[in-house]
């Protein structure tokens, strides 16, 4: 994906779905994020420690 397309997607959203799996058990969390176009390789996530997966 070109950086301009990435900037358009990330610039128009404030949440992202973050999916993981441990022992084939999926876990999905919706988290807030911050992205700065001047450091495109870094995406910062925010979440609550005891939040439940969906």
Backbone bond lengths (Angstrom), bond angles and torsions (degrees), N, CA, C in turn:
res aa  C-N    CA-C-N  psi(-1)  N-CA   C-N-CA  omega(-1)  CA-C   N-CA-C  phi
1 X - - - 1.447 - - 1.528 108.05 -
2 X 1.296 117.06 131.32 1.456 121.34 178.70 1.526 109.74 -66.72
3 X 1.314 116.24 150.76 1.464 120.55 -179.00 1.521 111.43 -58.93
4 X 1.322 118.48 -35.15 1.462 119.97 179.50 1.522 110.96 -64.66
5 X 1.322 118.14 -39.15 1.461 121.17 177.05 1.526 110.59 -67.60
6 X 1.326 116.77 -40.27 1.459 120.88 177.07 1.525 110.30 -62.58
7 X 1.305 117.33 -44.35 1.462 121.54 179.22 1.520 110.54 -61.41
8 X 1.313 117.84 -38.25 1.465 121.17 179.33 1.526 110.48 -66.62
9 X 1.311 117.75 -43.42 1.469 121.24 -179.87 1.524 110.81 -66.83
10 X 1.331 116.96 -51.04 1.458 120.54 -176.96 1.521 112.21 -70.44
11 X 1.321 117.35 -30.26 1.451 120.92 178.73 1.513 113.19 -72.01
12 X 1.323 117.22 -19.21 1.462 120.85 -178.09 1.514 114.18 -103.50
13 X 1.319 117.81 11.19 1.468 120.99 -177.85 1.523 109.66 -134.97
14 X 1.333 115.55 157.89 1.464 119.50 174.87 1.521 111.67 -127.41
15 X 1.336 116.57 -0.44 1.462 121.37 177.82 1.521 108.93 -136.30
16 X 1.325 115.15 154.42 1.454 120.74 177.53 1.528 107.68 -141.24
17 X 1.327 116.22 148.57 1.462 121.21 174.57 1.521 107.64 -87.78
18 X 1.324 116.13 124.49 1.466 123.03 -177.23 1.524 107.06 -113.20
19 X 1.319 117.82 113.14 1.456 122.11 -175.12 1.525 111.09 -112.18
20 X 1.340 115.23 137.05 1.457 122.27 175.00 1.523 108.13 -135.69
21 X 1.315 116.35 171.93 1.467 121.12 175.75 1.525 108.35 -149.57
22 X 1.333 115.61 132.84 1.461 121.96 174.67 1.518 107.29 -126.06
23 X 1.317 116.56 125.60 1.471 122.12 -177.32 1.524 111.64 52.80
24 X 1.332 115.95 42.62 1.469 123.46 179.26 1.526 113.69 62.38
25 X 1.337 117.89 21.49 1.464 122.42 174.96 1.532 106.73 -107.04
26 X 1.340 116.56 111.17 1.456 119.14 -177.12 1.531 112.33 -72.68
27 X 1.314 115.40 151.04 1.457 122.25 178.44 1.525 106.48 -142.40
28 X 1.317 116.47 125.05 1.455 121.64 -178.86 1.510 109.41 -124.11
29 X 1.314 116.30 130.78 1.464 121.92 176.66 1.520 108.63 -127.29
30 X 1.314 115.06 140.71 1.456 121.35 172.57 1.523 105.91 -97.04
31 X 1.319 117.42 119.44 1.467 120.92 -174.67 1.526 110.63 -127.83
32 X 1.317 115.07 153.36 1.457 121.59 171.92 1.522 107.95 -75.47
33 X 1.322 116.43 152.78 1.452 119.15 176.71 1.518 110.25 -145.98
34 X 1.315 114.42 161.23 1.460 122.40 174.48 1.519 107.33 -130.51
35 X 1.314 115.70 133.75 1.458 121.63 177.31 1.516 108.29 -132.74
36 X 1.319 116.73 134.30 1.456 123.27 179.54 1.527 108.15 -116.04
37 X 1.310 116.93 122.12 1.467 121.35 -176.40 1.530 112.37 -61.83
38 X 1.323 118.04 -20.81 1.466 119.23 179.26 1.527 112.21 -75.98
39 X 1.336 117.29 -17.59 1.468 122.31 174.74 1.531 107.90 -129.78
40 X 1.334 117.80 71.88 1.465 121.43 -170.75 1.527 115.30 -65.35
41 X 1.328 118.92 -15.39 1.468 120.70 -179.08 1.524 112.34 -86.53
42 X 1.336 118.24 -0.41 1.466 121.46 -176.50 1.518 109.93 -118.91
43 X 1.320 115.94 129.52 1.462 123.48 175.41 1.519 106.56 -127.09
44 X 1.333 117.17 119.82 1.465 121.79 -178.36 1.524 109.47 -95.00
45 X 1.350 116.26 133.49 1.457 122.24 179.09 1.516 110.52 -110.16
46 X 1.320 116.06 148.93 1.464 121.90 173.51 1.521 108.03 -128.04
47 X 1.317 116.28 135.66 1.452 120.98 179.85 1.521 108.95 -152.85
48 X 1.315 115.41 163.52 1.452 121.48 176.78 1.530 107.87 -95.43
49 X 1.302 116.90 135.41 1.461 121.84 -173.60 1.529 113.12 -53.29
50 X 1.318 118.30 -45.83 1.475 120.34 -174.21 1.526 113.00 -101.96
51 X 1.342 117.53 24.04 1.461 119.43 179.31 1.533 110.38 -69.83
52 X 1.299 115.31 145.93 1.467 121.38 -179.64 1.524 110.31 -84.83
53 X 1.306 117.00 142.15 1.458 121.31 172.62 1.519 109.10 -71.88
54 X 1.314 116.80 160.08 1.471 120.98 178.22 1.505 109.93 -114.92
